[in-house]
């Protein structure tokens, strides 16, 4: 289920499917990260954060999709796991699909934190082919990264039990909140968000 962008806090994603909320950060804005990721991949003004700065940028789009499928073609796409592991990033995926096209419909048979086996169909989307293709690579990039982190965290948290696994702030630039969210989904704990919130 999608919620309109107007209902999203600048730094928090709200979703019906959210099991574990992302950690809070005083300056981090997931919505801007999503728009940047979409712009980086597709290059069009709809997702381009330069719009926020009132800059004019050329309209580009998925040239392969534009050349091979009609603009109004409707399709159904499935999410299929390629490995055993922990699913993470479903609310983020919903937000990305909503950012691209609020009319896209996405359904999930799993939720963040669920263990899945290779080959499982755990979700499906329906809507205009162009818009599904625009969103899917960004969705998969975030979900694969988050699921990998959650899966590794779960393995370490289970092995260390009853001790707790805490992560560090050594994350990829721009992805700190996403990475730390994945740690929570995998059963780890957040230590600190930056240099500002606690002593080492």
Secondary structure as GFF3:
##gff-version 3
##sequence-region A 1 200
A	DSSP	three_ten_helix	5	7	.	.	.	ID=ss1
A	DSSP	alpha_helix	30	42	.	.	.	ID=ss2
A	DSSP	three_ten_helix	49	53	.	.	.	ID=ss3
A	DSSP	alpha_helix	63	68	.	.	.	ID=ss4
A	DSSP	beta_strand	74	80	.	.	.	ID=ss5
A	DSSP	beta_strand	85	86	.	.	.	ID=ss6
A	DSSP	alpha_helix	90	100	.	.	.	ID=ss7
A	DSSP	beta_strand	105	108	.	.	.	ID=ss8
A	DSSP	beta_strand	115	116	.	.	.	ID=ss9
A	DSSP	beta_strand	121	128	.	.	.	ID=ss10
A	DSSP	alpha_helix	129	160	.	.	.	ID=ss11
A	DSSP	alpha_helix	176	185	.	.	.	ID=ss12
###
